[in-house]
Amino acid sequence: MRARQPVALLAALAIAVIGVIVVGAGGIRPGGVILGAAALLAAALRWTRPATSGDWLIVRTRAVDVSVLAGVGVGIVTLSVWVPLPG
């Protein structure tokens, strides 16, 4: 039996970590966009990977996973761009 390969999850997680680092360095807007892009990447990877891949992005049905990840990604990007920065 072949071990599960969390490649898609690790790719999205790596981008999310970069986004958190950017936010921590003071770049709220670009960091938020990067975090949203990570969620959108996870949605795209979940949509394109076969259900039999055994990837760790598979939580529920494909439609639910993609809808939630895409919604979160669009929401984060929209809020990052739309909400005014203080000062």
Rosetta blueprint (number, residue, H / E / L):
1 M L
2 R L
3 A L
4 R L
5 Q L
6 P L
7 V H
8 A H
9 L H
10 L H
11 A H
12 A H
13 L H
14 A H
15 I H
16 A H
17 V H
18 I H
19 G H
20 V H
21 I H
22 V H
23 V H
24 G H
25 A L
26 G L
27 G L
28 I H
29 R H
30 P H
31 G H
32 G H
33 V H
34 I H
35 L H
36 G H
37 A H
38 A H
39 A H
40 L H
41 L H
42 A H
43 A H
44 A H
45 L H
46 R H
47 W H
48 T H
49 R L
50 P L
51 A H
52 T H
53 S H
54 G L
55 D L
56 W L
57 L L
58 I L
59 V L
60 R L
61 T L
62 R H
63 A H
64 V H
65 D H
66 V H
67 S H
68 V H
69 L H
70 A H
71 G H
72 V H
73 G H
74 V H
75 G H
76 I H
77 V H
78 T H
79 L H
80 S H
81 V H
82 W H
83 V L
84 P L
85 L L
86 P L
87 G L
